[in-house]
Amino acid sequence: MGIRVKTITTDRFKKKFALKELDPFTTGYFAQKDLDKIREDFGIISIGKKLTTLPDILSIIIKEPLRIILHLPNILATHIKGLSQYYKIKNQPVKEIYPFCDYAIKASVIGLFKPKKLLEIGTARGWGILAFKSVLPKTECFTMSPKNTFGANNELPTKEIGRAFKKKKIDIRQIWSDSLTFDYQSIKPVDVSYIDGNHKYEYVYSDLINCNKITRKAIIVDDYIPTANSPRGSVLKWGWWNEDVVRAVHAFLKKYPKAVKEAYWLENTPVCVLIKQTP
């Protein structure tokens, strides 16, 4: 049967594992322009501009009007807070402001395992791996992405990512490869793997199998939200990508029942933690 993914609140998870909160945005790694760009990527844009991209909002209103109504107070509070803090961001606990809390939670969970070596699958714009490196400066970090794609949807070229790390003089090793075809034996075992690449079932399932072979302590999976009705905090959308991620995780745990010791979904987040070795 294998183990099941247990639902746990972030507070209970923190207490259970004595989790130390890490804040990537007070480390000096991110310039103000970086924070502005992250905010824009997540749909919260500077004063004088729209707060959320119009096509996305229209799509959600049309497809999920009830969800908009149910989450309206949270949505408004999130964006109003983001707007009010815009020019004060350097002096605020930015991990509490969406979307920065997302990276802070993931960085804190990864930091729990004190990794000497970390592999990220899915570089996208590089914000994630940069956040992790900022709070774990001694960790050897690798990030993987196909060379001519942005994320899983082939949206934008990523040829500038590796160059950006070098320009900032940050030691992050860029692996240009499709995760399905990469030779995982070409890198030595890592302590933690973070999976946030192509969200199609076959990719996530393959990534889990391959990461399991080389990962010593934990595998962190992004975009794991059990159902459309699951509490997911500030994550507005739920779609096929979440379904595929959840199916892949469950199939992996069933196929490899002894692969991990404990598995948790952090409620109100998209984070699933597969623990191979207790911290």
C-alpha positions in Angstrom: 0.0 0.0 0.0 2.8 2.5 0.9 2.3 5.5 3.1 -0.3 8.2 2.5 0.2 11.9 2.3 -1.0 13.4 5.6 -2.6 16.8 5.8 -0.9 19.1 8.4 -1.1 22.8 9.2 2.1 24.8 8.8 2.0 25.6 12.5 1.8 21.9 13.5 4.5 21.1 11.0 6.8 23.8 12.5 6.2 22.4 16.0 6.6 18.8 15.1 10.0 19.4 13.4 11.1 22.5 15.3 11.2 24.3 11.9 13.2 27.5 11.8 11.6 30.2 9.7 14.0 31.5 7.0 13.3 34.8 5.1 15.1 35.0 1.7 14.1 38.6 1.3 16.2 40.0 4.1 19.4 38.4 3.0 20.5 41.1 0.5 20.4 38.7 -2.4 17.3 40.5 -3.9 17.5 44.0 -5.2 14.4 46.2 -5.2 14.0 45.7 -8.9 14.1 41.9 -8.3 11.3 42.2 -5.7 9.3 44.4 -8.1 9.7 41.8 -10.9 8.7 38.9 -8.6 5.6 40.8 -7.6 4.8 41.4 -11.2 5.3 37.8 -12.1 2.8 36.8 -9.4 0.3 39.4 -10.7 0.8 42.1 -8.1 2.0 45.1 -10.0 3.3 48.5 -8.8 1.1 51.5 -7.9 -0.5 53.1 -11.0 -0.8 49.7 -12.8 -3.4 47.0 -12.6 -3.0 44.7 -9.5 -3.8 41.5 -11.3 -3.5 40.6 -15.0 -6.9 41.1 -16.6 -7.1 37.9 -18.7 -6.5 35.8 -15.6 -9.1 37.6 -13.5 -11.7 37.4 -16.3 -10.9 33.7 -16.8 -11.4 32.9 -13.1 -14.6 35.0 -12.9 -16.1 33.2 -15.9 -15.0 29.7 -14.9 -15.2 29.9 -11.1 -17.5 32.7 -10.0 -18.4 31.0 -6.8 -14.8 30.6 -5.8 -14.2 34.3 -6.5 -17.2 35.2 -4.2 -16.0 32.8 -1.4 -12.4 34.1 -1.6 -13.2 37.7 -2.2 -12.2 39.0 1.3 -8.9 37.1 1.1 -8.2 38.3 -2.4 -8.9 41.9 -1.6 -6.9 41.8 1.6 -4.0 40.2 -0.2 -3.8 42.9 -2.9 -4.6 45.8 -0.7 -1.8 44.8 1.7 0.6 44.3 -1.2 -0.3 47.7 -2.5 0.0 49.5 0.8 3.4 47.9 1.5 4.8 48.5 -2.0 7.2 51.3 -1.2 8.0 50.0 2.3 9.0 46.5 1.2 12.6 46.8 2.4 11.5 47.5 5.9 8.7 45.0 6.2 8.6 41.3 7.1 8.1 40.6 3.4 7.6 36.8 3.9 4.1 37.8 5.1 3.3 39.6 1.9 2.0 37.5 -1.1 3.8 36.2 -3.1 7.0 36.3 -0.9 5.5 34.0 1.7 5.5 31.2 -0.9 9.3 31.3 -1.3 9.8 31.7 2.4 7.8 28.6 3.3 9.6 26.5 0.7 13.0 27.8 1.7 12.3 27.1 5.4 11.2 23.6 4.7 14.2 22.9 2.6 16.4 24.5 5.3 15.0 22.1 7.8 17.1 19.3 6.3 20.3 21.3 6.4 21.2 20.3 2.8 24.8 20.4 1.7 23.6 19.8 -1.8 20.3 20.8 -3.4 18.7 20.0 -6.8 15.8 22.0 -8.2 13.9 20.8 -11.2 12.2 23.7 -13.0 14.3 26.9 -13.0 11.7 29.2 -14.6 13.0 32.7 -13.9 15.4 31.5 -11.2 13.6 33.2 -8.3 13.1 29.9 -6.4 16.7 28.6 -6.4 17.9 32.1 -5.7 15.7 32.3 -2.6 16.9 28.9 -1.4 20.6 29.8 -2.0 20.1 33.2 -0.2 19.2 31.4 3.1 21.5 28.5 2.5 24.7 30.2 1.2 26.9 27.2 2.0 24.6 24.7 0.1 25.8 23.6 -3.3 22.8 24.4 -5.5 21.8 22.9 -8.9 18.8 23.9 -11.0 17.6 22.1 -14.1 15.6 23.4 -17.1 15.5 22.8 -20.9 17.6 25.5 -22.5 15.1 27.1 -24.8 12.0 27.1 -22.5 10.6 28.9 -19.6 9.0 26.6 -17.0 6.8 23.8 -18.3 4.8 25.9 -20.8 7.5 27.0 -23.2 6.6 30.6 -22.6 9.9 32.4 -22.7 13.6 31.7 -23.4 15.7 31.0 -20.3 19.1 31.5 -21.9 19.7 34.5 -19.6 19.2 32.6 -16.3 22.7 31.1 -16.0 24.2 34.5 -17.1 22.2 36.3 -14.4 23.6 34.0 -11.6 27.1 34.7 -12.9 26.5 38.4 -13.1 25.3 38.4 -9.5 28.4 36.2 -8.6 26.1 33.6 -7.1 27.3 30.0 -7.3 24.3 28.2 -8.7 25.0 25.5 -11.2 22.6 25.6 -14.2 21.8 22.2 -15.8 20.4 22.7 -19.3 18.4 19.5 -19.8 14.9 18.0 -20.0 14.3 16.2 -16.8 13.0 13.2 -18.6 16.2 12.6 -20.5 18.8 13.8 -18.0 21.4 11.4 -16.8 21.0 11.7 -13.0 24.0 9.5 -12.4 26.1 12.3 -13.8 25.7 14.3 -10.5 26.5 13.0 -7.0 23.7 12.3 -4.5 21.9 15.4 -3.1 20.3 15.9 0.3 17.2 17.6 -1.0 15.4 17.6 -4.3 12.7 20.3 -5.1 10.4 19.4 -8.0 8.7 22.2 -9.8 9.3 21.5 -13.5 6.9 20.2 -16.1 3.7 19.5 -14.3 2.4 16.8 -16.6 1.9 13.4 -14.9 4.6 11.6 -16.8 7.1 14.2 -15.9 6.3 14.5 -12.2 6.2 10.7 -11.8 9.6 10.4 -13.7 11.1 13.2 -11.6 10.0 11.5 -8.4 11.6 8.2 -9.4 14.8 9.8 -10.6 15.1 12.1 -7.6 14.4 9.3 -5.2 17.5 7.5 -6.6 19.9 10.3 -5.7 18.2 12.1 -2.8 19.2 11.3 0.8 16.9 13.3 3.0 13.8 14.8 1.4 11.9 15.5 -1.8 9.8 18.6 -1.9 7.0 18.8 -4.5 5.4 22.1 -5.5 1.8 22.6 -6.7 0.5 19.6 -4.7 -3.1 20.7 -3.8 -5.3 17.6 -3.2 -8.6 18.8 -4.7 -10.3 21.9 -6.0 -12.0 22.3 -2.6 -8.8 22.0 -0.6 -7.8 25.1 1.4 -5.0 26.6 -0.6 -4.3 30.0 0.9 -3.5 32.7 -1.6 -3.3 30.2 -4.5 -6.3 31.3 -6.7 -6.2 28.7 -9.5 -6.5 25.0 -9.3 -6.3 22.9 -12.5 -5.1 19.9 -14.4 -1.5 20.6 -13.3 -2.5 20.1 -9.6 -4.4 16.9 -10.5 -1.4 15.5 -12.3 1.0 16.4 -9.5 -1.2 14.8 -6.9 -1.7 11.6 -9.0 2.0 11.3 -9.7 2.9 11.6 -6.0 0.3 9.0 -5.0 1.3 6.7 -7.7 4.9 7.0 -6.7 4.2 6.3 -3.0 2.1 3.2 -4.0 4.7 1.9 -6.4 7.6 2.5 -4.0 6.2 1.9 -0.6 9.5 2.0 1.2 10.8 5.1 -0.6 10.0 7.6 2.1 9.3 7.4 5.8 6.8 10.3 6.1 4.7 12.4 3.7 2.9 15.6 4.4 0.9 18.2 2.6 1.2 21.6 4.3 -2.4 22.9 4.3 -3.1 26.3 2.7 0.1 25.9 0.6 1.1 24.0 -2.5 3.9 22.2 -0.7 4.2 18.4 -0.3 7.1 17.1 1.8 8.3 13.5 1.3 10.8 12.7 4.1 13.3 10.0 3.5 15.3 10.7 6.6 13.8 12.4 9.7 15.4 15.8 10.3 
